[in-house]
Amino acid sequence: MQENLPLSPSLLYALAGLLVVGGLALLWLAPRLSPRRRLEGAAAWTGALFGGVVMLSGLALGALAYLRQQQPEIVQPPGVVGRPAPELVFRLVDTDEPRTLADYRGKVILLNLWATWCGPCLAEIPELNRFQQAYRDRGVVVIMISDEPRQTILEFTKERPLEAVSGYLPEDARWPWPYNRVEQARPTTFVIDRDGIIRETWPGAADFAQFEAAVLPYLE
């Protein structure tokens, strides 16, 4: 089963870029609709105005995508929250040993699906590191999993160490539902309680306070 999700910020950025480029193209073409290649006549002015509207629409859409990444809303999609977390098989980056989410049963899991090329993911790393340090002794485990090659993540973590359990998806594996949400929005985060039940999930980067608000209710 796969659920339809709202447009991800990355797709909104792509659409915004197309609108801006299309608007600029119309602005460039508008004067050429006049015999003297000036903004003269109804056709030229109509083309210019339409191009301006298209370009401004693209800029507005880009701003919306940016705000959506900076202030992600916690969502409770039907069919995900409140049900047991489906198994997710991955391998540890440092030792290449296999792991599953079930190996961490009894802890509250903050599962973060990310990538080294994802800007919002990189901005979130210091917050994830701080959160893991603050709540490790209270039974919280942050698990960060990427679908990139192990070597890529190893090289990355030489410069930017992770406090979290760092994992990667094997090359021949695909994200199972509902973790395939990461294909539409990255990062994507899940909160899984001590009994293995998904309690919250949201797309986009978050900060320390948001992690606390999402996880602390399940530490009792």
MARVOPA-354533 format. One record per residue: residue in three letters; x, y, z of N, C-alpha, C in turn. Coordinates in steps of 0.1 Angstrom, whole numbers. Example, Ala and Ser with C-alpha at 12.3 -4.5 7.8 and 13.67 -1.06 7.14 Angstrom:
// residues 2
{res ALA	npx 132	npy -57	npz 78	capx 123	capy -45	capz 78	cpx 132	cpy -33	cpz 78}
{res SER	npx 128	npy -22	npz 71	capx 137	capy -11	capz 71	cpx 129	cpy 0	cpz 79}
//
This chain:
// residues 220
{res MET	npx 9	npy -12	npz 0	capx 0	capy 0	capz 0	cpx 9	cpy 12	cpz 0}
{res GLN	npx 5	npy 22	npz -8	capx 13	capy 35	capz -8	cpx 3	cpy 46	cpz -9}
{res GLU	npx 5	npy 56	npz 0	capx -4	capy 67	capz 1	cpx 1	cpy 79	cpz -7}
{res ASN	npx -9	npy 87	npz -12	capx -5	capy 99	capz -20	cpx -1	cpy 110	cpz -10}
{res LEU	npx 10	npy 116	npz -12	capx 15	capy 127	capz -4	cpx 15	cpy 140	cpz -11}
{res PRO	npx 14	npy 151	npz -3	capx 15	capy 164	capz -9	cpx 28	cpy 166	cpz -17}
{res LEU	npx 28	npy 176	npz -26	capx 40	capy 179	capz -33	cpx 52	cpy 181	cpz -24}
{res SER	npx 63	npy 175	npz -26	capx 75	capy 177	capz -18	cpx 82	cpy 190	cpz -21}
{res PRO	npx 90	npy 196	npz -12	capx 97	capy 208	capz -15	cpx 106	cpy 207	cpz -27}
{res SER	npx 112	npy 196	npz -29	capx 121	capy 194	capz -41	cpx 113	cpy 195	cpz -54}
{res LEU	npx 101	npy 190	npz -54	capx 93	capy 191	capz -66	cpx 87	cpy 205	cpz -68}
{res LEU	npx 84	npy 212	npz -57	capx 80	capy 226	capz -58	cpx 91	cpy 234	cpz -63}
{res TYR	npx 104	npy 232	npz -59	capx 115	capy 239	capz -64	cpx 116	cpy 237	cpz -79}
{res ALA	npx 114	npy 225	npz -84	capx 115	capy 222	capz -98	cpx 105	cpy 230	cpz -106}
{res LEU	npx 92	npy 229	npz -101	capx 81	capy 237	capz -108	cpx 84	cpy 252	cpz -107}
{res ALA	npx 89	npy 257	npz -96	capx 92	capy 271	capz -95	cpx 103	cpy 275	cpz -105}
{res GLY	npx 113	npy 266	npz -107	capx 123	capy 269	capz -117	cpx 118	cpy 270	cpz -131}
{res LEU	npx 109	npy 260	npz -134	capx 103	capy 260	capz -147	cpx 95	cpy 273	cpz -150}
{res LEU	npx 87	npy 277	npz -140	capx 79	capy 289	capz -141	cpx 88	cpy 302	cpz -143}
{res VAL	npx 99	npy 302	npz -135	capx 107	capy 314	capz -137	cpx 114	cpy 314	cpz -150}
{res VAL	npx 119	npy 303	npz -155	capx 125	capy 302	capz -168	cpx 115	cpy 305	cpz -179}
{res GLY	npx 103	npy 300	npz -178	capx 93	capy 303	capz -188	cpx 89	cpy 317	cpz -188}
{res GLY	npx 88	npy 323	npz -176	capx 85	capy 338	capz -176	cpx 96	cpy 346	cpz -182}
{res LEU	npx 108	npy 343	npz -179	capx 119	capy 351	capz -185	cpx 119	cpy 349	cpz -200}
{res ALA	npx 116	npy 337	npz -205	capx 116	capy 335	capz -219	cpx 105	cpy 343	cpz -226}
{res LEU	npx 93	npy 344	npz -219	capx 82	capy 352	capz -225	cpx 86	cpy 367	cpz -225}
{res LEU	npx 93	npy 372	npz -214	capx 98	capy 386	capz -214	cpx 108	cpy 389	cpz -225}
{res TRP	npx 116	npy 379	npz -228	capx 126	capy 380	capz -239	cpx 119	cpy 381	cpz -252}
{res LEU	npx 108	npy 372	npz -254	capx 101	capy 371	capz -267	cpx 92	cpy 383	cpz -269}
{res ALA	npx 87	npy 389	npz -258	capx 76	capy 399	capz -260	cpx 80	cpy 410	cpz -269}
{res PRO	npx 92	npy 417	npz -268	capx 95	capy 428	capz -277	cpx 96	cpy 423	cpz -292}
{res ARG	npx 99	npy 410	npz -294	capx 101	capy 405	capz -307	cpx 87	cpy 402	cpz -314}
{res LEU	npx 76	npy 404	npz -307	capx 63	capy 403	capz -313	cpx 60	cpy 416	cpz -321}
{res SER	npx 68	npy 427	npz -318	capx 66	capy 439	capz -325	cpx 75	cpy 440	cpz -337}
{res PRO	npx 71	npy 446	npz -348	capx 80	capy 447	capz -360	cpx 93	cpy 454	cpz -357}
{res ARG	npx 92	npy 464	npz -348	capx 104	capy 471	capz -345	cpx 112	cpy 466	cpz -332}
{res ARG	npx 107	npy 454	npz -328	capx 114	capy 447	capz -317	cpx 114	cpy 456	cpz -304}
{res ARG	npx 103	npy 462	npz -302	capx 101	capy 470	capz -290	cpx 88	cpy 466	cpz -283}
{res LEU	npx 86	npy 471	npz -271	capx 73	capy 468	capz -264	cpx 63	cpy 478	cpz -270}
{res GLU	npx 59	npy 475	npz -281	capx 48	capy 483	capz -288	cpx 37	cpy 474	cpz -293}
{res GLY	npx 25	npy 478	npz -291	capx 14	capy 470	capz -296	cpx 8	cpy 461	cpz -285}
{res ALA	npx -4	npy 457	npz -287	capx -11	capy 449	capz -277	cpx -4	cpy 435	cpz -275}
{res ALA	npx 0	npy 429	npz -286	capx 6	capy 416	capz -285	cpx 19	cpy 416	cpz -277}
{res ALA	npx 27	npy 426	npz -279	capx 40	capy 427	capz -272	cpx 38	cpy 429	cpz -257}
{res TRP	npx 28	npy 438	npz -254	capx 26	capy 441	capz -240	cpx 19	cpy 430	cpz -233}
{res THR	npx 10	npy 423	npz -240	capx 3	capy 411	capz -234	cpx 13	cpy 400	cpz -231}
{res GLY	npx 23	npy 398	npz -240	capx 33	capy 388	capz -238	cpx 42	cpy 392	cpz -226}
{res ALA	npx 45	npy 405	npz -225	capx 54	capy 409	capz -214	cpx 47	cpy 408	cpz -200}
{res LEU	npx 34	npy 412	npz -200	capx 27	capy 411	capz -187	cpx 25	cpy 396	cpz -183}
{res PHE	npx 22	npy 388	npz -193	capx 20	capy 374	capz -190	cpx 33	cpy 367	cpz -185}
{res GLY	npx 44	npy 371	npz -191	capx 57	capy 366	capz -187	cpx 61	cpy 370	cpz -173}
{res GLY	npx 57	npy 383	npz -170	capx 60	capy 388	capz -156	cpx 52	cpy 380	cpz -146}
{res VAL	npx 39	npy 378	npz -149	capx 31	capy 370	capz -140	cpx 36	cpy 356	cpz -138}
{res VAL	npx 40	npy 350	npz -149	capx 45	capy 336	capz -148	cpx 58	cpy 336	cpz -139}
{res MET	npx 67	npy 345	npz -142	capx 80	capy 346	capz -134	cpx 77	cpy 348	cpz -119}
{res LEU	npx 68	npy 358	npz -116	capx 65	capy 361	capz -102	cpx 58	cpy 349	cpz -95}
{res SER	npx 50	npy 341	npz -103	capx 44	capy 329	capz -97	cpx 55	cpy 319	cpz -94}
{res GLY	npx 65	npy 318	npz -102	capx 76	capy 308	capz -99	cpx 84	cpy 313	cpz -87}
{res LEU	npx 86	npy 326	npz -85	capx 93	capy 330	capz -74	cpx 85	cpy 328	cpz -61}
{res ALA	npx 72	npy 330	npz -62	capx 63	capy 327	capz -50	cpx 63	cpy 313	cpz -47}
{res LEU	npx 63	npy 304	npz -57	capx 63	capy 290	capz -54	cpx 76	cpy 285	cpz -48}
{res GLY	npx 87	npy 291	npz -52	capx 100	capy 288	capz -46	cpx 100	cpy 293	cpz -32}
{res ALA	npx 94	npy 304	npz -29	capx 94	capy 309	capz -15	cpx 86	cpy 299	cpz -6}
{res LEU	npx 75	npy 295	npz -12	capx 66	capy 285	capz -5	cpx 74	cpy 272	cpz -2}
{res ALA	npx 81	npy 267	npz -11	capx 89	capy 255	capz -9	cpx 100	cpy 257	cpz 2}
{res TYR	npx 106	npy 269	npz 2	capx 116	capy 272	capz 12	cpx 110	cpy 272	cpz 26}
{res LEU	npx 98	npy 279	npz 27	capx 91	capy 279	capz 40	cpx 87	cpy 266	cpz 45}
{res ARG	npx 83	npy 257	npz 35	capx 79	capy 244	capz 39	cpx 90	cpy 236	cpz 44}
{res GLN	npx 102	npy 238	npz 39	capx 114	capy 231	capz 44	cpx 118	cpy 236	cpz 58}
{res GLN	npx 117	npy 249	npz 60	capx 122	capy 255	capz 72	cpx 113	cpy 253	cpz 84}
{res GLN	npx 100	npy 251	npz 81	capx 90	capy 249	capz 91	cpx 81	cpy 238	cpz 88}
{res PRO	npx 86	npy 226	npz 88	capx 78	capy 214	capz 85	cpx 67	cpy 212	cpz 95}
{res GLU	npx 56	npy 208	npz 90	capx 45	capy 204	capz 99	cpx 45	cpy 190	cpz 102}
{res ILE	npx 43	npy 186	npz 115	capx 42	capy 172	capz 119	cpx 29	cpy 167	cpz 114}
{res VAL	npx 29	npy 156	npz 106	capx 17	capy 151	capz 100	cpx 14	cpy 137	cpz 106}
{res GLN	npx 1	npy 134	npz 107	capx -3	capy 121	capz 112	cpx -11	cpy 114	cpz 101}
{res PRO	npx -4	npy 109	npz 90	capx -11	capy 103	capz 79	cpx -18	cpy 91	cpz 83}
{res PRO	npx -31	npy 89	npz 78	capx -38	capy 77	capz 81	cpx -32	cpy 65	cpz 77}
{res GLY	npx -32	npy 54	npz 84	capx -26	capy 42	capz 80	cpx -12	cpy 40	cpz 84}
{res VAL	npx -6	npy 50	npz 90	capx 8	capy 50	capz 94	cpx 9	cpy 51	cpz 109}
{res VAL	npx 5	npy 62	npz 114	capx 6	capy 65	capz 129	cpx -3	cpy 56	cpz 136}
{res GLY	npx 2	npy 50	npz 147	capx -6	capy 41	capz 155	cpx -5	cpy 26	cpz 151}
{res ARG	npx 3	npy 23	npz 141	capx 4	capy 9	capz 137	cpx 19	cpy 5	cpz 139}
{res PRO	npx 21	npy -8	npz 140	capx 35	capy -13	capz 142	cpx 44	cpy -9	cpz 130}
{res ALA	npx 56	npy -5	npz 134	capx 65	capy 0	capz 123	cpx 69	cpy -12	cpz 115}
{res PRO	npx 67	npy -12	npz 102	capx 71	capy -23	capz 93	cpx 86	cpy -25	cpz 94}
{res GLU	npx 91	npy -37	npz 92	capx 105	capy -39	capz 94	cpx 113	cpy -32	cpz 83}
{res LEU	npx 125	npy -27	npz 87	capx 134	capy -20	capz 78	cpx 148	cpy -26	cpz 80}
{res VAL	npx 153	npy -32	npz 70	capx 166	capy -39	capz 71	cpx 176	cpy -29	cpz 65}
{res PHE	npx 187	npy -27	npz 72	capx 198	capy -19	capz 68	cpx 211	cpy -24	cpz 73}
{res ARG	npx 222	npy -17	npz 69	capx 235	capy -21	capz 74	cpx 242	cpy -10	cpz 81}
{res LEU	npx 250	npy -12	npz 91	capx 257	capy -2	capz 98	cpx 268	cpy 3	cpz 89}
{res VAL	npx 270	npy 16	npz 89	capx 280	capy 22	capz 80	cpx 294	cpy 19	cpz 86}
{res ASP	npx 296	npy 19	npz 99	capx 310	capy 17	capz 104	cpx 315	cpy 3	cpz 103}
{res THR	npx 306	npy -7	npz 106	capx 310	capy -21	capz 106	cpx 305	cpy -29	cpz 95}
{res ASP	npx 295	npy -24	npz 87	capx 288	capy -31	capz 76	cpx 280	cpy -43	cpz 81}
{res GLU	npx 277	npy -43	npz 94	capx 269	capy -54	capz 99	cpx 254	cpy -52	cpz 97}
{res PRO	npx 246	npy -62	npz 94	capx 232	capy -60	capz 92	cpx 224	cpy -57	cpz 105}
{res ARG	npx 214	npy -48	npz 103	capx 206	capy -45	capz 115	cpx 191	cpy -43	cpz 110}
{res THR	npx 182	npy -44	npz 119	capx 168	capy -42	capz 117	cpx 163	cpy -32	cpz 128}
{res LEU	npx 151	npy -26	npz 126	capx 145	capy -18	capz 136	cpx 142	cpy -26	cpz 149}
{res ALA	npx 139	npy -39	npz 147	capx 136	capy -47	capz 158	cpx 147	cpy -49	cpz 168}
{res ASP	npx 160	npy -47	npz 163	capx 172	capy -48	capz 171	cpx 172	cpy -37	cpz 182}
{res TYR	npx 164	npy -27	npz 180	capx 164	capy -15	capz 190	cpx 150	cpy -15	cpz 197}
{res ARG	npx 143	npy -26	npz 197	capx 130	capy -26	capz 205	cpx 133	cpy -24	cpz 220}
{res GLY	npx 124	npy -16	npz 226	capx 127	capy -13	capz 240	cpx 132	cpy 1	cpz 242}
{res LYS	npx 137	npy 7	npz 231	capx 141	capy 21	capz 231	cpx 131	cpy 29	cpz 222}
{res VAL	npx 131	npy 42	npz 225	capx 123	capy 51	capz 216	cpx 132	cpy 55	cpz 205}
{res ILE	npx 128	npy 52	npz 193	capx 136	capy 54	capz 181	cpx 132	cpy 67	cpz 174}
{res LEU	npx 141	npy 76	npz 171	capx 139	capy 87	capz 162	cpx 146	cpy 83	cpz 149}
{res LEU	npx 138	npy 79	npz 139	capx 144	capy 73	capz 127	cpx 144	cpy 85	cpz 116}
{res ASN	npx 156	npy 88	npz 112	capx 158	capy 99	capz 102	cpx 163	cpy 94	cpz 89}
{res LEU	npx 156	npy 96	npz 78	capx 160	capy 91	capz 65	cpx 165	cpy 103	cpz 58}
{res TRP	npx 178	npy 102	npz 53	capx 185	capy 114	capz 48	cpx 194	cpy 111	cpz 37}
{res ALA	npx 202	npy 121	npz 33	capx 213	capy 119	capz 23	cpx 223	cpy 130	cpz 24}
{res THR	npx 235	npy 127	npz 20	capx 246	capy 137	capz 21	cpx 244	cpy 148	cpz 12}
{res TRP	npx 237	npy 147	npz 1	capx 235	capy 157	capz -9	cpx 223	cpy 166	cpz -5}
{res CYS	npx 216	npy 163	npz 5	capx 203	capy 170	capz 9	cpx 207	cpy 182	cpz 18}
{res GLY	npx 205	npy 194	npz 14	capx 208	capy 206	capz 22	cpx 201	cpy 206	cpz 35}
{res PRO	npx 187	npy 205	npz 35	capx 180	capy 205	capz 48	cpx 185	cpy 194	cpz 57}
{res CYS	npx 189	npy 182	npz 52	capx 194	capy 171	capz 60	cpx 207	cpy 176	cpz 67}
{res LEU	npx 216	npy 182	npz 60	capx 228	capy 187	capz 66	cpx 226	cpy 197	cpz 77}
{res ALA	npx 217	npy 206	npz 74	capx 214	capy 216	capz 84	cpx 208	cpy 210	cpz 97}
{res GLU	npx 202	npy 198	npz 96	capx 195	capy 192	capz 107	cpx 205	cpy 183	cpz 116}
{res ILE	npx 217	npy 180	npz 110	capx 226	capy 171	capz 117	cpx 231	cpy 176	cpz 131}
{res PRO	npx 234	npy 189	npz 132	capx 238	capy 193	capz 146	cpx 227	cpy 192	cpz 156}
{res GLU	npx 215	npy 194	npz 152	capx 203	capy 192	capz 161	cpx 201	cpy 178	cpz 164}
{res LEU	npx 203	npy 169	npz 155	capx 202	capy 154	capz 158	cpx 213	cpy 150	cpz 167}
{res ASN	npx 225	npy 154	npz 165	capx 236	capy 151	capz 173	cpx 234	cpy 155	cpz 188}
{res ARG	npx 229	npy 168	npz 189	capx 227	capy 173	capz 202	cpx 215	cpy 166	cpz 209}
{res PHE	npx 205	npy 162	npz 202	capx 194	capy 155	capz 207	cpx 198	cpy 141	cpz 212}
{res GLN	npx 206	npy 134	npz 204	capx 211	capy 121	capz 208	cpx 219	cpy 122	cpz 221}
{res GLN	npx 228	npy 131	npz 221	capx 237	capy 133	capz 233	cpx 228	cpy 136	cpz 246}
{res ALA	npx 218	npy 144	npz 244	capx 210	capy 148	capz 256	cpx 201	cpy 136	cpz 261}
{res TYR	npx 196	npy 127	npz 252	capx 186	capy 118	capz 256	cpx 191	cpy 103	cpz 255}
{res ARG	npx 203	npy 101	npz 252	capx 208	capy 87	capz 251	cpx 206	cpy 79	cpz 263}
{res ASP	npx 209	npy 85	npz 275	capx 208	capy 78	capz 288	cpx 193	cpy 76	cpz 292}
{res ARG	npx 184	npy 82	npz 285	capx 170	capy 80	capz 288	cpx 163	cpy 70	cpz 279}
{res GLY	npx 171	npy 63	npz 270	capx 165	capy 53	capz 262	cpx 161	cpy 57	cpz 248}
{res VAL	npx 167	npy 68	npz 243	capx 164	capy 73	capz 230	cpx 176	cpy 69	cpz 221}
{res VAL	npx 173	npy 64	npz 209	capx 183	capy 61	capz 199	cpx 179	cpy 68	cpz 186}
{res VAL	npx 188	npy 76	npz 181	capx 186	capy 82	capz 168	cpx 192	cpy 73	cpz 158}
{res ILE	npx 185	npy 70	npz 148	capx 190	capy 61	capz 137	cpx 189	cpy 69	cpz 124}
{res MET	npx 200	npy 71	npz 117	capx 200	capy 79	capz 105	cpx 204	cpy 69	cpz 93}
{res ILE	npx 195	npy 68	npz 84	capx 197	capy 58	capz 73	cpx 196	cpy 66	cpz 59}
{res SER	npx 206	npy 63	npz 51	capx 207	capy 69	capz 37	cpx 206	cpy 57	cpz 27}
{res ASP	npx 202	npy 61	npz 15	capx 202	capy 51	capz 5	cpx 214	cpy 52	cpz -5}
{res GLU	npx 225	npy 59	npz 0	capx 237	capy 61	capz -7	cpx 247	cpy 50	cpz -4}
{res PRO	npx 257	npy 49	npz -13	capx 267	capy 38	capz -10	cpx 274	cpy 41	cpz 3}
{res ARG	npx 278	npy 30	npz 9	capx 285	capy 30	capz 22	cpx 297	cpy 40	cpz 22}
{res GLN	npx 305	npy 39	npz 11	capx 317	capy 46	capz 11	cpx 314	cpy 61	cpz 10}
{res THR	npx 304	npy 65	npz 4	capx 300	capy 79	capz 4	cpx 297	cpy 85	cpz 18}
{res ILE	npx 290	npy 77	npz 26	capx 287	capy 81	capz 39	cpx 299	cpy 81	cpz 48}
{res LEU	npx 308	npy 71	npz 46	capx 320	capy 70	capz 54	cpx 329	cpy 83	cpz 51}
{res GLU	npx 330	npy 87	npz 39	capx 338	capy 99	capz 36	cpx 332	cpy 111	cpz 42}
{res PHE	npx 318	npy 112	npz 41	capx 311	capy 123	capz 47	cpx 313	cpy 124	cpz 62}
{res THR	npx 312	npy 113	npz 69	capx 313	capy 114	capz 84	cpx 327	cpy 116	cpz 89}
{res LYS	npx 337	npy 115	npz 80	capx 351	capy 119	capz 84	cpx 351	cpy 134	cpz 88}
{res GLU	npx 344	npy 141	npz 80	capx 343	capy 156	capz 82	cpx 332	cpy 160	cpz 91}
{res ARG	npx 321	npy 153	npz 91	capx 309	capy 156	capz 100	cpx 305	cpy 144	cpz 107}
{res PRO	npx 310	npy 141	npz 118	capx 307	capy 129	capz 126	cpx 292	cpy 129	cpz 130}
{res LEU	npx 286	npy 117	npz 131	capx 272	capy 115	capz 136	cpx 272	cpy 109	cpz 149}
{res GLU	npx 264	npy 114	npz 158	capx 262	capy 108	capz 171	cpx 252	cpy 96	cpz 170}
{res ALA	npx 244	npy 96	npz 160	capx 234	capy 86	capz 158	cpx 240	cpy 73	cpz 153}
{res VAL	npx 231	npy 63	npz 154	capx 234	capy 50	capz 147	cpx 233	cpy 54	cpz 132}
{res SER	npx 244	npy 51	npz 125	capx 245	capy 55	capz 111	cpx 243	cpy 42	cpz 102}
{res GLY	npx 233	npy 42	npz 94	capx 231	capy 30	capz 85	cpx 229	cpy 34	cpz 71}
{res TYR	npx 229	npy 24	npz 62	capx 227	capy 26	capz 48	cpx 218	cpy 15	cpz 43}
{res LEU	npx 211	npy 18	npz 32	capx 202	capy 8	capz 26	cpx 211	cpy 0	cpz 16}
{res PRO	npx 211	npy -13	npz 17	capx 219	capy -21	capz 7	cpx 216	cpy -17	cpz -7}
{res GLU	npx 225	npy -18	npz -16	capx 224	capy -14	capz -30	cpx 212	cpy -20	cpz -37}
{res ASP	npx 209	npy -33	npz -34	capx 198	capy -40	capz -41	cpx 185	cpy -38	cpz -34}
{res ALA	npx 184	npy -30	npz -24	capx 172	capy -28	capz -16	cpx 165	cpy -16	cpz -20}
{res ARG	npx 152	npy -16	npz -17	capx 144	capy -4	capz -20	cpx 137	cpy 0	cpz -6}
{res TRP	npx 133	npy 13	npz -5	capx 126	capy 17	capz 7	cpx 112	cpy 10	cpz 7}
{res PRO	npx 109	npy 3	npz 18	capx 96	capy -3	capz 19	cpx 86	cpy 8	cpz 24}
{res TRP	npx 73	npy 5	npz 22	capx 63	capy 14	capz 28	cpx 63	cpy 13	cpz 43}
{res PRO	npx 62	npy 23	npz 51	capx 59	capy 37	capz 47	cpx 72	cpy 46	cpz 45}
{res TYR	npx 84	npy 39	npz 46	capx 96	capy 46	capz 46	cpx 99	cpy 52	cpz 32}
{res ASN	npx 92	npy 47	npz 22	capx 94	capy 53	capz 9	cpx 89	cpy 67	cpz 7}
{res ARG	npx 83	npy 73	npz 18	capx 80	capy 87	capz 18	cpx 92	cpy 95	cpz 16}
{res VAL	npx 104	npy 90	npz 19	capx 117	capy 97	capz 17	cpx 119	cpy 100	cpz 2}
{res GLU	npx 113	npy 93	npz -7	capx 115	capy 95	capz -21	cpx 107	cpy 108	cpz -25}
{res GLN	npx 98	npy 113	npz -17	capx 91	capy 126	capz -20	cpx 96	cpy 137	cpz -12}
{res ALA	npx 101	npy 135	npz 0	capx 106	capy 145	capz 9	cpx 117	cpy 140	cpz 17}
{res ARG	npx 128	npy 148	npz 17	capx 140	capy 144	capz 24	cpx 145	cpy 156	cpz 32}
{res PRO	npx 148	npy 154	npz 45	capx 147	capy 142	capz 53	cpx 132	cpy 139	cpz 56}
{res THR	npx 130	npy 126	npz 60	capx 117	capy 122	capz 65	cpx 120	cpy 115	cpz 79}
{res THR	npx 112	npy 118	npz 89	capx 115	capy 113	capz 102	cpx 103	cpy 106	cpz 108}
{res PHE	npx 106	npy 95	npz 115	capx 96	capy 87	capz 122	cpx 99	cpy 86	cpz 137}
{res VAL	npx 89	npy 87	npz 145	capx 91	capy 84	capz 160	cpx 84	cpy 71	cpz 162}
{res ILE	npx 92	npy 62	npz 168	capx 87	capy 48	capz 170	cpx 89	cpy 45	cpz 185}
{res ASP	npx 78	npy 42	npz 192	capx 79	capy 40	capz 207	cpx 86	cpy 27	cpz 211}
{res ARG	npx 87	npy 25	npz 224	capx 94	capy 13	capz 229	cpx 88	cpy 0	cpz 225}
{res ASP	npx 75	npy 0	npz 221	capx 68	capy -12	capz 217	cpx 68	cpy -14	cpz 202}
{res GLY	npx 75	npy -5	npz 195	capx 76	capy -6	capz 180	cpx 65	cpy 0	cpz 173}
{res ILE	npx 57	npy 9	npz 179	capx 46	capy 15	capz 172	cpx 50	cpy 29	cpz 167}
{res ILE	npx 46	npy 32	npz 155	capx 49	capy 45	capz 149	cpx 40	cpy 55	cpz 156}
{res ARG	npx 45	npy 66	npz 162	capx 37	capy 76	capz 169	cpx 36	cpy 89	cpz 161}
{res GLU	npx 47	npy 93	npz 154	capx 46	capy 105	capz 146	cpx 55	cpy 103	cpz 134}
{res THR	npx 52	npy 111	npz 124	capx 61	capy 112	capz 112	cpx 59	cpy 125	cpz 105}
{res TRP	npx 70	npy 130	npz 100	capx 69	capy 143	capz 93	cpx 80	cpy 144	cpz 82}
{res PRO	npx 77	npy 152	npz 72	capx 87	capy 155	capz 62	cpx 95	cpy 168	cpz 65}
{res GLY	npx 107	npy 169	npz 60	capx 115	capy 181	capz 62	cpx 123	cpy 181	cpz 75}
{res ALA	npx 132	npy 191	npz 75	capx 141	capy 193	capz 87	cpx 134	cpy 198	cpz 99}
{res ALA	npx 139	npy 194	npz 111	capx 134	capy 199	capz 123	cpx 145	cpy 203	cpz 132}
{res ASP	npx 142	npy 209	npz 144	capx 152	capy 213	capz 153	cpx 151	cpy 206	cpz 167}
{res PHE	npx 160	npy 209	npz 176	capx 160	capy 202	capz 189	cpx 147	cpy 203	cpz 196}
{res ALA	npx 141	npy 215	npz 196	capx 128	capy 216	capz 203	cpx 117	cpy 208	cpz 197}
{res GLN	npx 117	npy 207	npz 184	capx 107	capy 198	capz 177	cpx 109	cpy 183	cpz 180}
{res PHE	npx 122	npy 179	npz 181	capx 125	capy 166	capz 184	cpx 120	cpy 163	cpz 199}
{res GLU	npx 123	npy 172	npz 208	capx 118	capy 170	capz 221	cpx 103	cpy 169	cpz 222}
{res ALA	npx 96	npy 178	npz 215	capx 81	capy 177	capz 215	cpx 76	cpy 164	cpz 210}
{res ALA	npx 82	npy 159	npz 200	capx 78	capy 146	capz 194	cpx 81	cpy 134	cpz 202}
{res VAL	npx 92	npy 134	npz 209	capx 98	capy 122	capz 215	cpx 94	cpy 121	cpz 230}
{res LEU	npx 95	npy 132	npz 237	capx 94	capy 131	capz 251	cpx 81	cpy 125	cpz 257}
{res PRO	npx 70	npy 126	npz 250	capx 58	capy 120	capz 255	cpx 59	cpy 104	cpz 256}
{res TYR	npx 68	npy 99	npz 248	capx 70	capy 84	capz 248	cpx 81	cpy 79	cpz 257}
{res LEU	npx 87	npy 88	npz 264	capx 98	capy 84	capz 274	cpx 92	cpy 80	cpz 287}
{res GLU	npx 80	npy 83	npz 290	capx 74	capy 81	capz 303	cpx 73	cpy 66	cpz 305}
//
